[in-house]
Amino acid sequence: MTQPKNPLHGFTLEQIVTALVNHYGWGKLAEHIDINCFKKDPSIKSSLTFLRKTPWAREKTEALFVATKLYQK
């Protein structure tokens, strides 16, 4: 049985967050995923720290990346 290709393959978490910020901006990203690291004094570094420690937030971030199809660009 073949498995569909994983769209996250080859992307680091930093690349995913950076692509989402470039696409949405911090404000819109925080509307899509309601977490403080995207709302209050956001930065790539602080977001990565939080997302690496918080599996549910990372899953939401990765899901938005896939749903937005930024991996195809």
C-alpha positions as CSV (number, residue, x, y, z in Angstrom):
1,M,0.0,0.0,0.0
2,T,1.4,3.4,-0.9
3,Q,1.1,6.4,1.4
4,P,0.5,9.9,0.2
5,K,3.5,12.2,0.2
6,N,3.9,14.1,3.4
7,P,3.7,17.9,2.5
8,L,5.8,18.8,5.6
9,H,8.7,16.6,4.5
10,G,11.8,18.7,4.1
11,F,10.5,21.8,6.0
12,T,11.8,22.8,9.3
13,L,9.5,24.4,11.9
14,E,11.3,27.7,11.4
15,Q,10.6,27.6,7.6
16,I,6.9,26.8,8.3
17,V,6.5,29.7,10.8
18,T,8.4,32.1,8.5
19,A,6.2,31.2,5.5
20,L,3.0,31.6,7.5
21,V,4.2,35.0,8.9
22,N,5.2,36.1,5.4
23,H,1.8,35.0,4.0
24,Y,-0.5,36.2,6.8
25,G,1.4,38.6,9.0
26,W,1.4,38.2,12.8
27,G,-2.0,39.7,13.3
28,K,-3.9,37.4,10.8
29,L,-1.8,34.4,11.9
30,A,-3.0,35.0,15.5
31,E,-6.6,35.1,14.2
32,H,-6.1,31.7,12.7
33,I,-4.3,30.2,15.6
34,D,-5.1,31.9,18.9
35,I,-1.9,31.5,20.9
36,N,0.0,34.3,22.7
37,C,3.3,33.7,20.9
38,F,1.6,35.0,17.8
39,K,-0.3,37.8,19.5
40,K,1.9,39.4,22.1
41,D,5.3,40.7,21.1
42,P,5.7,38.0,18.4
43,S,9.0,36.8,17.0
44,I,10.1,33.8,15.1
45,K,12.4,32.8,18.0
46,S,9.8,33.0,20.7
47,S,7.3,31.2,18.5
48,L,9.7,28.4,17.8
49,T,10.4,28.0,21.5
50,F,6.7,27.7,22.4
51,L,5.8,25.5,19.4
52,R,8.6,23.0,20.2
53,K,7.3,22.6,23.8
54,T,3.6,22.5,22.9
55,P,2.6,19.7,20.6
56,W,-1.1,20.8,20.1
57,A,0.0,24.3,19.0
58,R,2.6,22.9,16.7
59,E,0.0,20.6,15.1
60,K,-2.3,23.5,14.5
61,T,0.5,25.5,12.9
62,E,1.6,22.7,10.7
63,A,-2.0,22.1,9.7
64,L,-2.5,25.7,8.7
65,F,0.7,25.5,6.6
66,V,-0.7,22.5,4.8
67,A,-4.2,23.9,4.4
68,T,-2.8,27.2,3.0
69,K,-0.7,25.0,0.6
70,L,2.4,27.1,1.2
71,Y,4.5,24.0,0.7
72,Q,3.8,24.1,-3.0
73,K,5.4,27.5,-3.5
